[in-house]
Structure formats: C-alpha cells, structure tokens
Amino acid sequence: MPRTLPPTERLWTDAELAERYQLSTLTLRNWRSLGIGPRAIKVGRRALYRDSEVARFEANRERTR
C-alpha cells in the first residue's frame, strides 16, 4: 500500500531548502547522495522534503552541536 502524506504537511523543494539553509542546491543534492541531510521523497524527477523530516534533521543538528 502506498504511503500518503498528511494533508497539511508542507513539502520543501531543493531551492526552498537551499535558501533556508543558505546553501546551494548542489550541496543539498550532494548531501542527499551521501545520506547526510534531511531525507527526501522522489515525486517524478523532483526531490521534495517533508516538513516533519526537515524539523527532525534540524533537531538532530541542535543535539550534535
């Protein structure tokens, strides 16, 4: 059975997340390939980031600093 998103969960694009973190989209793609950054979902050819995944990644970064 396919997984679905809660109807209110925001999805971030590479460009939006790169702007939020003040990084290039290439850095986000590199993180994704290395498994470092927030986990993305693929929708067609696009990688999108769930708001809850972005929050989890940021919370983990706070703990490790």
C-alpha positions as CSV (number, residue, x, y, z in Angstrom):
1,M,0.0,0.0,0.0
2,P,1.5,3.4,-0.9
3,R,2.4,5.8,1.8
4,T,0.5,9.1,1.9
5,L,1.2,12.4,3.5
6,P,-1.0,14.1,6.0
7,P,-3.0,16.7,4.0
8,T,-1.4,19.6,5.9
9,E,2.3,18.6,5.7
10,R,4.4,21.1,3.7
11,L,6.8,19.8,1.1
12,W,10.0,21.8,0.5
13,T,11.8,21.9,-2.8
14,D,15.6,21.9,-3.2
15,A,15.5,25.6,-4.0
16,E,13.4,26.5,-0.9
17,L,15.5,24.4,1.5
18,A,18.8,25.7,0.0
19,E,17.5,29.2,0.7
20,R,16.5,28.3,4.2
21,Y,20.0,26.8,5.0
22,Q,21.8,29.4,2.8
23,L,23.4,26.6,0.8
24,S,23.5,25.8,-2.9
25,T,21.1,23.3,-4.4
26,L,24.1,21.3,-5.4
27,T,25.1,21.0,-1.8
28,L,21.7,19.6,-1.0
29,R,21.9,17.1,-3.8
30,N,25.4,16.0,-2.6
31,W,24.0,15.6,1.0
32,R,21.1,13.5,-0.4
33,S,23.5,11.2,-2.3
34,L,25.7,10.8,0.8
35,G,22.7,10.4,3.2
36,I,23.7,13.4,5.3
37,G,20.8,15.9,5.1
38,P,17.1,15.6,5.6
39,R,15.6,12.6,3.8
40,A,13.8,13.4,0.6
41,I,11.0,11.8,-1.3
42,K,11.0,11.5,-5.0
43,V,8.0,12.8,-6.9
44,G,8.6,12.2,-10.5
45,R,12.1,13.6,-11.1
46,R,11.9,16.0,-8.2
47,A,13.2,15.5,-4.7
48,L,10.9,17.0,-2.1
49,Y,11.4,17.3,1.7
50,R,8.6,16.7,4.2
51,D,8.3,19.5,6.8
52,S,8.5,16.8,9.5
53,E,11.7,15.5,8.1
54,V,13.2,19.0,7.9
55,A,12.3,19.5,11.6
56,R,13.8,16.1,12.6
57,F,17.0,17.0,10.8
58,E,17.2,20.4,12.5
59,A,16.5,18.9,15.9
60,N,19.3,16.3,15.4
61,R,21.7,19.1,14.4
62,E,20.9,21.0,17.5
63,R,21.8,18.0,19.7
64,T,25.1,17.3,17.9
65,R,26.4,20.8,18.2
